[in-house]
Amino acid sequence: MSLAADFRTLRYLRRDQVFGRIASRLQRPWHASPLYAQLWLAPNDSSEFKRFAPSLWPGDVENGRRIRDGRIRLLNRERPFGLGSWQAADEPLLWRFTLHYFEWLADLESLNDEGARAQARALIEDWITAHPQPRGLAWHPYPLSLRVFAWLRHGAFLTEGATPAFTKQLATSLDRQARHLSRVVERHLGGNHLIKNLKALIAAGLCLKDRENLVAPALAELESEVAHQVLADGGHYERSPSYHLQVLIDLIDLQAVLAERGPVPWLAHAITRMGAALATFCLGDARLALFNDGEVGRADLIAAVRKRLGGTTKPLGTLPESGYHRLEARDTIAVLDAGLCGPDDLPAHAHADMLSFEFSDGPARVVVNGGTYAYQDGLWRNRLRGTAAHSTVEVDGQNSAEVHSVFRLGRRPRNVSATRTETNVAITVEGSHDGYRHLGVIHHRKMALSRDGRILEGEDRIEDDRPDPPLHRVAIRFHLHPDVQTDMATDGRWWLTLPTGARWSFHAFGHSFRLESSPYAPAFYDRRWGRQIVIETRAARGRWRWRFLKD
């Protein structure tokens, strides 16, 4: 990508972000030095536990059995695992991060036997021995934060029947990790990373002896961050349903660990609003719609979160600040993205997906977006961030937002808006965005769902107000879930048969269309192939109508 794209990225960053990232890199050699460990992280002889954090979420029993048998499966990639397995240099960075999160302790705990407990203790002792100093990815602030909370969350499981020496070793290591974390909080990055940093500090301050001083400043900062990051409609400001779920879980965990101190009204209010937004993001299979980075999510985890929220949280039709609209009638659910890419200073998880949508019929997904697949995969990362991987309109083969590198975003829409109308006949959303303003083009989309849930129809319009606009190559894509079977009808429509047996037809009024292969990644390192419907033409301006009709 060009230097111009880098400039278009940097111009949106705050000055403190730029200097914070530089300072973070400059500090790494000092933190990795023996002198830092000796002066600032010397073991505290009085380290001990006052309590443990509640363990609220289900583990994966099958993965627990794998770990017991000497293998582990993380991010859909399985490999041998045991003592001394911490490097995994041939695995992607995110996989190695996930290994050091230690969230897989929940999988061992789900086995509920002494063998799993002893194995977990042995692995932790091995990790402590292998990572005495804060250097490398194991001590990066993000996995550090998740590991601190995971050890505290599973503390009761780990220490039951343990020797006093192990319990002391665990508390001492946690004390050292928490002290280091307090010096490397990711304020220069912000977002969900900062929430996790603060969560770990608060939990450590509440659970470890003599670390109460960590709680008040971290809690005050968390209150400010929640006010900033949780929008008025309950959506998380990074605009990713997957990261929204993560932050909601973080806040629920904190509410539980803070319960002994009494209610925290601002935290409870944020959780309630985020719960309604979470329900809005869920399709008919009770899993997340794929907008921006992330996954559809584990069904059991999402169900556990919703149960913690009372189990009755109803979805909202519109998340006005987040820019999402939900159209629901009978068994049909469609979710449309009509919002900006995300915060200008933190677009790391943004996709070029303006006015894309997903829809489901009952538990079956029909139209989808491409997903994420991987962060460090040069071939797939930005292919799946690009407009062509989403169910929306692509103009002149370009992206509606300039995704590049791994987490960067240059040129981006300035105006994305939508209005909603509900009648006894249909729910209608009309939106537009200027992500193609550099081409002189505005994209408008109108989408309507009938009240009986049988008709989902839309109109895409390309506007170019120049007196003599050039011809544009316009491609309208509808990515079908891999489980959807396609057959051509005699009248030019295509039949779409779902795994449930339901059938829908697709028709483009007055326009030809074709089927192409379509990549789909519902989770990290899980890539499948389906088909996509493509309407493609050349026009200076124009409008295109299309319809999905349930048989």
N, C-alpha and C positions, 0 to 999 in steps of 0.2 A: 504494500500500500504506500502511497506517496507521502512526501513530507507535508503536502497540503492537507491530507487527511489527518495527520498527527496534529497539525496546527488547529484544524477544526475541532479536534478533540480537546486539546489543552486550553483553548479559549473559554471553555465552560467550567474548568476547575477553579476552585477557590484557592487563594494564595496560601492559606494555611494547609490545604491538602498537599500542595506541591512541596512546601518546605517540610511538612510532616513526613512525607515519603522519603525525602532526602535524608532527614535526620534518622529515620528508622534504619536505613541502610548503613549509615555511618556508625550507628551504635552496635551493629552486629558483631564486629570483631571484639569490641570491649566485652559484650555479654558472653562471648564464647571463650574468653580468657580465664585461666585459673585464678587470676587475681580477683576478678569480679565474683566468681563463685566463693572465694575465700572471704572477701570483705562483706558481700551483700547477701549471700545465700548459705552461709554457714548453718549447719543443722541446729535446730532449736531443741535443746534437751528437754524442754517442758512441753513439746508438742503432744497433744492428745485430742481425742474427739469429745465434744460436748453432746453431739447428736449426729444424725444422718439426715440427708434430704429424702423426702418421700419418693418412692419408685412407683410411678403412675402408669407407665405404658407397657404394652405387651412386647415380649421378645419373640423371636422366630425359633420355634422348637427344632425344626429341621436343621437350621444353621447351628444351633447348639449341639446337635448330634454330630454334625460335621466337625466342629471344633474338637469335640471329645475324641473323634476318630483321627485327628491330625490334619484336618483341612479346614479352610474357611472360605465362605462365599460373601464377597462384598461388591456392591455395584454390578451384580450379575457376572462377576469374574471370580472363578474359584482357583485356589492354589493350595499347596501344602502349607501347614502352619503349626508352629510349635515354638519351643524355646530357641532363641537366636534367630527368629524369622522377621526381624523388624526392618530390615533394609528394603527388601522387595524391589530392588533397583530396576527390574524389568517391567514393573507395573506403572501405569500412569500416575501422575502426581496426585490427582484426586483420590485414587485408590489408596495410595500410601497415606495421605491425610486421614482417610476414613479408618484405616487400620489403627492409627494413633489416637483416634477419637475414643476408643474403648467402649463405644456404645454397644458393641457386640456382647458386652458382659450381660446385657438383658437376655441374649439368646442362651447363654450358659445358665443364667439364673432360672430361665423357664423350664430347665430340666429338673430342677428341684431335688437334686441329690448331692451327697457329700463328695462324690467324685468330681462333679462339675465345679463345686466350690473349691476343692483342693487344686484343680487345674487352673482356675481363675487366679488363685493366690500365687501359684508358681509362675504364671505368665506375668503378673504384676511385679513380682520380685525380679524376674529376668529383665523386664523393661527398666526398672530402677537401676539395676546394675549396669545395663547397656547405655544409659543416658544420664550420666552424672552431672553434665554441664549443659546449660541452656544454649545449645547450638543445633543447627540443622532443622529440617522440617518438623521433627518431633516436638520441638519447642517453639515452633511458630505460634503466634498468639491465638490463632483460630483453633487448631487441634488442641493446643494447651487448654483453652477455655472449655472445650467439650469434654476433654479427659478429666479435668478437675471436677466438673459436675458429675460425670459418669461414675467416678470413684466414690464420690459422696452419695450419689443416688443408690449405688449398690453396696454401700458400706456395711449395712447389716448383713447382707448375704456373704460378703467377703470375710467379715470378722467373726461370724458365728462359728464357734469351735476352734478358732485360730489361736496360735500361741501368742502370748503377750509381745514377743519379739516382732512378729509380723504386724500386729496392730500398731505397734510403735513405729515400725518402718513405714507403714502406709501413711500414718499421720504426719511423720516427719517429711516424707516426700511431698505430700500435698501442701504442707506449710511452705516448703521451698518453691513449689510451682506457683502457689498463690502470690507469694512475695514478688516473684519475677513477673507474673502477669500484671501486677499493679504498676509496673514500670514500662510495660510495652502495650498498653491499651491502644486499640486501633482507631483512635479519634480521627486520624488523617483519612481513614477509609469510611468509617461510619456504617450506616445500614445495619443489616442483620449481624455482621461481624461484631459491631460495637455492642449490640444487645447481648450477644453471647459472652463477650468479655465481662460485661457488668453483671450478668447473671452468675457467672462463676465466682466473681469476687464477693458478691452478696452471700452466696451459699457458703463459701469458704469462711467468711467472717462470722456467719451464724453457727457453723458446725465445728470450727477449730478453736481450741483454747487460745486465748490471748490475741485473737485476730478480729475482735469486734470492731476495731478501728477501721476496717475495710468497708463496713456496712453503710454507714451514714453517707459518705461522699459518693459511693457507687449508687446508692438508692436515689440520692438527689439527682445525679446525672441521668439515671435511668428514667426518672419521671420526666425530665426535660426531653430525653430522646423519644420516649413514647408519645409525648405531645407533638413532637416533630414528625415522627415516622408513621404513626397511626392516624390516617386521615379521618375527617369528620364522618365519612360513610363507613368507616371500619376497615377499609382496605389498607394494606401496607404499602408505603409509598414507592417501593421498588417495582410494584405492579406485576409481580409474579405470584400466581396462586400457590406454587410450591413453596416459595420462600415465605409467603404469608402464613402458610401452615406451620413452618418452622418457628417463626416469631411468635405465633399464637401459643404453640407448645411451650416455648421459653417463658412466656408470661404466666401460663397456667402453672408451670413448675415453680416459678417464683412466688406466686400466690400461695401455693401449698407450703413452701419452705418458710414463708413469712407468717403463716397462719397463727403461730404461737404468740406473735407480737400484736395480734389484733387485725381487724380489717384494714385494707389499703384501698380507699374508695376510687382513686384515680386508676389503679391497676384493675380493679373489678370492672370499672366502666369500659376500659379499653378492651378487656377480654370479651365482654358482652357484645360490643360493636364488631369486633373481629370475628366472633362466632357467626353472626348474621352474614358477614361477607363471605366466610368460608362456605356456608350453605349455598350462597349465590354462585360460587365457582364450581359446585359439584354437578356433574351430569347424571344421567339416569342410572349409571352403574355405581353411584355414590362415591366416585373418585373425581379427581380434579381435571378441569379443562386445561389444555396445554397452551398457555400463552406465556411468552417470554421463557426464561430458563426454568428447568426443573423436570419433574416427573408427574405422572398421574397419581402417585402416592399409594401407600399400602392401605388396602381397604380396612384391615383390622385396626390400624392406627387412626385413620380418619374416624372410624366408628367410635373408638375409645375417646377421642377428643370431643366428638359431638355428645357422647354420653356424659362426659364430665361437665358439659355445658347445659345439661338437663335433658338432652335428647329431643327437644321440641323446637329448636331454633329454626325459624322459617327463612327461606331465601328472600332476598329483596329483588324487586324488578330492576332497579337501577342503583348503581354505585356512582353517584354523580362526580365526586372528586376523583375516584379511581378511573372512571371512564368506561365501565363495563355495563352492559345491558343484558338482562336475562329475559328471554321470551319462552313462556311455558304454558302449555295447554294439553290437558290429558296426559298422555305418556311422552309427549314430544317436548324436548328442552333444547333451546339454542342459546348460546352465549356469544355476544359480539364485543370485540375490543374497539372502543371508540375513544381511546385516551392517548395521551402523549406517551413517549417511550419510557418515561420515568423521570426521576429527579435529574436535572442537567448535570449535577456534580457527581452522580452515581448511576450511570447507565450501564453498569457492567453486565447486567442480565437482560438488557433490552434486545428485542428482536425487531426486525423491520416488518411488523405484522399489522400495520394500521388497517382497521375495518375488516380484519379477518374474523372468522367465526367457526365454532364447532357446534354440531348438533347430534342428539341421540334420540332414539325411540325406545322407551323402556330401558333395559340394561344394555342395549346394543348401541355402540357409537356408529354413526353414519359418516358424517363429514368431520375431519380432524385437521389439526396442524401438525407439522413435522416433528416437533419435540426438540430434544437437545442432544442426546447421545453422548457427547464427550466435551470436555473443556480443552484438553491438550491435544486434540486430533486436528492437525492442520487441514486435512481434506474435508472433514465433516463439520467442524465447528461453525464456520461462517456460512457454509452451504445451508445448514439448518436454521441459522439466524436470518437468512435472506428471505426476501419477499416471496420468491418462487416456491419456498417450502411451506407457505401458508395459504389458507383458503381465502384469497383476496385477489386484487388486481395488481399486475406488474406492468409497468410502462417502459418501453424501449429496453427491455432486458436489465433494468436497473432496480436497485433496492430503494424502497421508500424512506429508509434511514441508512446512513453509511456505516454499516457494521464492519469492523476490521480488527486485525490482531486477534487477541483472545477475548478481551473484555472491553474493547474500545468502541466508541461511537463518535463519528464526526458529524457531518451534516445530518440534520434531523428535522422532523416536522415542527413548526411553530404553532400551528393551529389545527387541532383535532376537536371536532364537536359533534354532538348528536342531539336530536330531539325525539321524544317518545310520545306516541299517541295510542290510547287504548279505547276501543269501542266494543260493542257487543259482537262484532264480526271478527275483529282481528287485533293483534298487538303489533304495532308498526314502529320501527326505529329508522330515522333518516340521519345519516352522518356524512361528514366530509373531512378530508385532510389535505394539507399542502406539502406533503413529503416529496412531491414531484415538482415543486415550484421552480427548481433549477431547470426543468424542462418546459416550463410555462404551463404546467398542467395541474388541475385540481381534480381529485377523485371523489365522487359522490357515490354513496351506496344507500339504497332503501331496501329494507328487509321486513317482511310481514309474516306472522304466523297466525293462521286461522284459529278461532276459538275451539274448534273440534280437534285441533292438533293434526289435521290431515294434509294441510297445505303450508309449505314454507316456500315463499316466493320472494324474488328480489329483482332489483334493477340497479345496474352499475352505469354510471355516467362519467365520461371524461370531458372536462371543460378546459378549453384553451381560448382565451379572450383576445388573442392577438389577431389583427386584421387578416393576415394570411398565414395561419399556423401550418407547420410542417405535418406530414403524416407521422403518426406515432404507431409503434407496434404494441398492441394491447393484448395481454393474455390474462384471462380470468380463470382461476384455478379452483377446483373443488377436490381436495384430497380425501379419498375414501379410506375408511378403516380397512386394514388387511382382511378382516373377516367378512367384508361385504362382497358378495358374488355379483358379477355384472353380466347381463345378457341384453342383446339388442332386440328391440321390438320392431314389428313391420312398419310402424308409422314414424320411425326415426328417433323414437325415445329410447332410453336405456332403462332396463329393469335392474333394480338394486335389491338383492335378497339378503336379509339379515340372518344371523345365526338363530334368532328366535323364530324364524319362518315368516316374519313380516316382510312385505314387499313395498318398495317405493319406486316411482318412476322419476326420471329426470328429463326435462325438456327445455331447450333454449329456443325462444321464439324468433324465428327467422334467421337463426345463426347456426352454422355447422359447428360441430365440436368433435373431439377425438378423445381416446383414452391413452394415457401414458403410464409408465411405472412411477411409483411414488414411494420415497423412503419415509418410514415412520419409526420414531424412537420414543416409546412411552416411558422409558426409564433409561438411566445411564447404562451404556454399553449393551443395550437391548435394541438392535436395529432390525426392522422387518420391512418387507416390501408389499405395498398394496398398489392401487391404481388411482389415478387422478383424472378427472374430467377437465379438459382444457378447451375453452373458447378463445380462439386467437384470430386477430384480424389487424388490418392497418387502417387507421382513420385519424383525421385531424381532430375530430371531436365526435361524440356519438353516445348512444345509450344501448344497453344490452339487457334484455329481460330473460329471466330463467325461473324454473319452478321445480320443486320436489313435491310429489303427490303420493300420498299413501294409498295403496290399493284397498 
